[in-house]
Amino acid sequence: MKIVFYSAKPYDKIWFESLQQEYGMDIRFVESSLNLETAILAKNSPAVCIFVNDTADKEVIDTLYELGVRVILLRCTGHNNVDLVAAKNKIRVLHVPGYSPEAVAEYSMGLLLAVNRNIHRAYVRTREFNMNIQGLMGTDLFHKTVGVIGTGKIGQAMIKILRGFEMNILAYDPYPMKNLNVSYVSLDEIMKKSDVITLHCPLTPDTKYIINEKTIQEMKKGVFIINTSRGALIDTKALLESLKEPGKIGGVALDVYEEEEGIFYEDKSNDIINDDTLARLVTFPNVLITSHQGYFTTEAMQTIALTTLENARQFETGTQLTHEVII
């Protein structure tokens, strides 16, 4: 089966090229992201493979269908970039439901440790032999209260890590896990009582801007906010305003950003960044931003490739689609 592979990077090819023959797939790697202009590249191909910043809205879905595409293979868990309503009865949508929850959870904890103890700033200083530690003071995490929003596989992995730090854990999820042995509370209580808030929920109409001007004002002074899920869980402009308020935000660590498309995963070091909000965010000393790499481990990449190609084989052979996204 022919597959047009959008947003292809060298590290994607390492795994998919080595496995495509085993699965009997003919993969055409395309560096461009999927959008209305690049959809034509999928002409006469029954499948496209896309990632988090590719666009599969109604117009793109309709165009792909006219070109002969019958399945979208998401090489990620989230599917908020696909219009599932438009795809229904036209194009099947398959995803990778879980590749390495531990990878994202471990990275989330790493971000918290880094932004709290200013490890990223200390690294830059010492490379220039500036050994002054003034301004790098952090806070103990021991016995602090952490609010975990979303207790799916990644949230559960994060909770295990947080227990190792002996933090007091509060959790919020519209679908609580009965055997998780954690204190589920309201979202309002999470905001008011947490010293650290870490986001591990999908982006849906209900969770968009779950961190906003109102909820930020409810938070404790000096709160730390960690987001490795989806950028639009946070109203970035509201966050930016709160960062200007002295002492309100202890630190922010973001591996995702709501307008990351076209910036994240690309080398923009020689470009002028027109996104004023992002440009302003990186100027704050208590803000740490990375380029959506929380999932990026050897184990996760291998699982993504294997699951994606197994999804493709199931579609091609007409067997049960184990990982189909259905609305």
matplotlib code that plots the C-alpha trace (Angstrom):
import matplotlib.pyplot as plt

x = [0.0, 1.2, 1.5, 2.3, 4.2, 3.9, 6.2, 8.9, 12.1, 15.4, 14.5, 11.2, 12.9, 15.2, 12.3, 9.8, 12.3, 13.6, 10.1, 8.3, 9.5, 8.6, 5.1, 4.8, 4.3, 5.5, 6.2, 6.8, 8.4, 7.4, 9.1, 6.1, 3.3, -0.2, -2.5, -4.8, -1.9, 0.1, -2.8, -2.4, 0.8, -1.4, -3.1, -3.7, -2.4, -5.0, -3.2, -1.5, 0.5, 0.5, 1.7, 0.6, 1.0, -0.4, -3.8, -6.7, -9.7, -12.9, -11.4, -8.3, -10.4, -12.7, -9.7, -7.9, -11.1, -11.4, -7.8, -8.4, -7.2, -9.2, -7.2, -5.3, -2.6, -1.8, 1.6, 0.6, -2.1, -4.0, -6.3, -7.5, -6.0, -8.4, -12.0, -13.5, -17.0, -15.9, -14.0, -16.9, -18.1, -15.2, -11.8, -10.9, -8.7, -6.3, -3.9, -1.3, -3.1, 0.0, 3.6, 5.5, 3.5, 6.7, 8.7, 6.3, 5.9, 9.7, 10.2, 7.5, 9.2, 12.5, 10.9, 9.6, 13.0, 14.8, 12.5, 12.2, 16.0, 17.0, 19.1, 18.8, 20.0, 22.8, 24.0, 24.2, 26.1, 28.7, 29.5, 30.7, 32.4, 29.9, 29.7, 27.5, 24.3, 22.5, 18.9, 19.0, 17.3, 14.5, 12.1, 11.8, 9.2, 9.1, 5.6, 4.4, 1.0, 0.8, -2.3, -2.4, -5.0, -5.8, -5.2, -4.9, -1.8, 0.6, -1.1, -0.8, 2.9, 3.4, 1.7, 4.0, 7.0, 5.5, 5.0, 8.7, 9.2, 6.7, 4.5, 0.9, -1.1, -4.5, -6.0, -8.8, -10.3, -14.0, -13.5, -11.8, -9.8, -11.2, -8.1, -5.6, -5.4, -5.3, -7.4, -9.7, -11.0, -12.7, -10.8, -11.5, -9.7, -6.8, -6.3, -6.6, -4.5, -1.7, 1.9, 2.5, 0.0, 0.8, -1.3, -1.8, -5.2, -6.2, -7.3, -11.1, -13.7, -14.1, -10.4, -9.4, -8.0, -8.5, -5.7, -7.1, -7.3, -9.8, -8.2, -4.7, -6.1, -7.3, -3.9, -1.5, 1.3, 4.5, 2.7, 4.6, 2.7, 3.9, 2.4, 3.5, 0.1, -1.3, -0.6, -4.2, -4.8, -3.4, -4.5, -1.0, -1.9, -3.5, -0.4, 1.8, -0.1, 0.2, 4.0, 4.2, 2.7, 5.6, 5.6, 2.4, 4.0, 7.0, 7.8, 6.3, 7.7, 6.1, 6.9, 3.9, 2.5, -0.9, 0.6, 3.5, 2.7, 5.4, 7.8, 8.3, 10.4, 12.0, 15.3, 14.2, 17.5, 18.2, 14.6, 12.7, 9.9, 6.7, 4.8, 5.1, 3.6, 6.1, 8.9, 7.9, 7.5, 11.1, 12.3, 11.1, 13.8, 11.2, 9.9, 11.4, 10.2, 11.1, 10.0, 7.4, 10.0, 8.4, 7.7, 11.1, 12.8, 14.1, 11.4, 8.6, 9.8, 10.0, 6.5, 5.1, 6.5, 5.4, 1.8, 1.4, 2.4, 0.3, -2.6, -1.9, -1.7, -5.1, -6.7, -5.1, -6.2, -9.6, -9.2, -10.5, -9.1, -7.8, -6.9, -9.6, -10.7, -14.5, -16.9]
y = [0.0, 3.5, 5.9, 9.6, 10.5, 14.3, 16.3, 13.8, 14.3, 12.3, 10.6, 9.5, 7.8, 5.8, 3.8, 3.8, 3.0, 0.0, -1.4, -0.5, -3.6, -5.9, -4.5, -4.4, -0.6, 1.9, 5.1, 8.4, 10.8, 14.5, 17.2, 19.6, 19.5, 18.5, 21.4, 22.4, 23.3, 20.1, 17.7, 17.2, 15.3, 12.4, 11.9, 8.2, 7.2, 5.4, 6.5, 9.5, 9.6, 12.8, 14.3, 16.8, 20.0, 18.7, 20.1, 17.8, 20.2, 19.8, 21.3, 19.1, 16.0, 16.7, 17.2, 14.1, 12.1, 13.4, 12.4, 8.8, 8.9, 6.5, 6.4, 8.9, 7.3, 9.5, 8.7, 10.3, 9.9, 13.2, 13.8, 17.4, 18.4, 16.1, 17.0, 13.7, 14.9, 15.7, 12.4, 10.2, 7.8, 9.0, 8.5, 6.2, 7.7, 5.6, 6.7, 5.4, 5.3, 4.9, 4.7, 5.6, 7.3, 7.2, 9.2, 12.1, 11.9, 11.7, 14.7, 16.6, 16.0, 17.0, 20.3, 20.9, 20.3, 22.5, 25.5, 25.3, 25.0, 27.1, 24.3, 25.7, 29.1, 27.7, 25.7, 28.8, 30.8, 28.1, 27.7, 31.3, 30.6, 32.8, 30.8, 33.3, 31.6, 34.8, 34.6, 30.8, 29.9, 27.3, 25.7, 22.2, 20.0, 17.7, 17.8, 20.5, 20.1, 19.2, 19.2, 16.6, 17.5, 14.4, 10.9, 8.8, 6.8, 9.7, 11.3, 8.0, 7.7, 11.2, 10.4, 7.5, 9.8, 12.5, 9.9, 9.3, 13.0, 12.6, 15.4, 15.8, 14.8, 16.2, 15.0, 16.2, 14.1, 13.9, 10.2, 9.3, 6.0, 4.0, 2.1, 4.9, 5.7, 9.5, 12.3, 13.5, 17.1, 19.7, 21.8, 24.8, 23.1, 22.1, 25.8, 27.1, 24.6, 23.5, 24.7, 22.9, 22.3, 19.7, 19.1, 15.7, 15.9, 15.9, 19.0, 19.1, 21.8, 21.3, 21.6, 24.4, 27.2, 25.2, 27.6, 31.1, 34.5, 33.4, 30.2, 31.8, 34.4, 31.6, 30.0, 30.4, 33.0, 31.3, 28.5, 26.4, 25.4, 22.5, 21.6, 18.7, 17.9, 20.5, 24.2, 25.4, 24.0, 27.4, 30.8, 32.1, 35.8, 35.4, 33.5, 36.3, 39.0, 37.0, 36.6, 40.4, 40.4, 40.1, 36.9, 35.5, 32.7, 30.8, 29.2, 27.9, 25.0, 24.4, 21.7, 22.8, 26.1, 26.9, 28.5, 26.1, 25.0, 26.2, 27.0, 23.9, 21.1, 23.7, 25.7, 29.3, 30.5, 32.8, 34.0, 36.9, 35.5, 37.2, 35.6, 38.5, 36.3, 33.6, 36.1, 37.8, 34.5, 33.4, 36.7, 35.8, 34.2, 31.8, 30.5, 27.3, 26.4, 23.3, 22.1, 19.4, 16.7, 15.1, 11.9, 11.7, 8.6, 5.5, 3.3, 5.7, 6.2, 2.5, 1.9, 4.7, 3.2, -0.3, 0.7, 3.0, 0.4, -2.3, 0.2, 0.5, -3.3, -3.8, -1.3, -2.8, -6.4, -5.4, -6.8, -5.1, -1.6, -1.8, 1.8, 3.6, 7.0, 7.0, 9.8]
z = [0.0, -0.9, 2.0, 1.7, 4.9, 5.7, 8.0, 7.6, 9.6, 9.5, 12.8, 11.4, 8.4, 10.7, 12.0, 9.1, 6.3, 8.1, 8.7, 5.5, 3.6, 6.4, 6.4, 2.6, 2.5, -0.1, 1.9, 0.2, 2.6, 2.3, 4.3, 4.0, 6.5, 5.3, 4.4, 1.6, -0.7, -0.1, -0.1, -3.9, -3.1, -1.9, -5.2, -6.0, -2.6, -0.3, 2.9, 4.4, 7.6, 9.6, 12.9, 15.5, 13.5, 10.2, 9.2, 8.4, 8.6, 6.5, 3.4, 3.5, 4.3, 1.3, -0.9, 0.2, -0.3, -3.9, -4.5, -3.4, 0.2, 2.4, 5.6, 7.8, 9.9, 12.9, 14.3, 17.6, 20.2, 19.9, 17.0, 17.6, 14.3, 12.3, 11.6, 12.6, 11.6, 8.0, 7.9, 8.9, 6.2, 4.0, 5.5, 8.4, 11.1, 13.0, 15.8, 18.2, 21.5, 23.7, 22.7, 26.0, 28.7, 30.8, 28.2, 28.5, 32.3, 32.8, 30.6, 32.4, 35.7, 34.1, 33.0, 36.5, 38.1, 35.5, 35.7, 39.5, 40.2, 37.2, 35.7, 32.2, 33.2, 35.3, 32.3, 30.2, 32.9, 33.6, 29.9, 30.1, 33.4, 35.3, 38.6, 40.4, 41.7, 42.5, 41.1, 40.7, 44.0, 43.8, 46.2, 47.7, 46.0, 49.1, 50.6, 48.2, 46.6, 42.9, 40.8, 38.0, 35.4, 33.4, 34.8, 31.6, 30.9, 31.0, 34.0, 35.9, 35.0, 36.2, 39.5, 40.1, 39.7, 41.9, 44.7, 44.7, 45.6, 48.4, 47.1, 48.0, 44.9, 43.9, 40.6, 38.3, 35.5, 34.3, 34.3, 37.6, 37.9, 40.7, 41.7, 41.3, 45.0, 44.5, 45.8, 43.0, 43.5, 41.5, 38.9, 41.1, 44.1, 41.9, 40.9, 44.5, 46.4, 44.0, 44.2, 40.9, 38.1, 35.4, 32.4, 30.9, 29.2, 25.5, 23.7, 23.4, 23.3, 27.0, 27.8, 25.5, 27.6, 30.8, 32.0, 31.5, 33.0, 35.6, 36.7, 36.8, 39.2, 41.4, 41.6, 44.6, 44.3, 43.0, 41.2, 38.7, 35.5, 33.3, 29.9, 27.8, 26.3, 23.8, 23.6, 23.5, 27.0, 28.0, 27.0, 26.2, 26.2, 29.7, 30.9, 29.5, 31.4, 34.7, 34.2, 34.3, 37.8, 40.2, 42.2, 40.7, 38.6, 40.1, 36.8, 33.5, 31.5, 28.1, 25.6, 23.5, 22.3, 20.8, 17.7, 17.3, 13.7, 11.4, 14.2, 16.3, 14.7, 12.4, 12.5, 12.8, 14.3, 11.3, 10.9, 12.5, 14.6, 13.8, 16.8, 19.3, 22.1, 21.7, 21.3, 24.6, 26.5, 25.9, 27.5, 31.0, 33.2, 34.8, 31.5, 29.9, 26.4, 24.4, 21.0, 21.6, 22.4, 25.5, 23.5, 21.9, 23.1, 21.3, 22.8, 21.9, 18.3, 17.8, 19.2, 17.1, 13.9, 14.7, 15.7, 12.7, 10.2, 12.0, 11.6, 7.9, 7.5, 9.3, 6.9, 3.9, 4.8, 5.9, 9.4, 12.6, 13.1, 16.6, 17.0, 15.0, 16.2, 16.3, 17.2]

ax = plt.figure().add_subplot(projection="3d")
ax.plot(x, y, z, "-o")
ax.set_aspect("equal")
plt.show()
